Amino acid sequence: MPLINVVIVLIVVGVILWLINQYIPMDRKIKSILNVVVVIAVALWLLSAFGVLGSMSTIHVGN
């Protein structure tokens, strides 16, 4: 994956998260949980994109 694509995705995710935090009224605890979930998801995606984590297609949730 080209580095420019990674940078663009990080910028888009950051802007979307900022917009949600600024303009959608939520309790502070819910915003904190949302931020943590997004950061963990982006970190896992980055690790997978750079080949550190391996293939994420082998992870199954549920049955």
QUIBELVEN-V456941 format. One record per helix or strand of 3 or more residues. SS is the DSSP state (H for helix, E for strand). FROM is the first residue (numbers start at 0). TO is the last residue. Records with the same first field share a line. If there is no record, write none. Layout:
# QUIBELVEN-V456941
SS->FROM-TO ; FROM-TO
This chain:
# QUIBELVEN-V456941
H->2-22 ; 27-48 ; 55-57
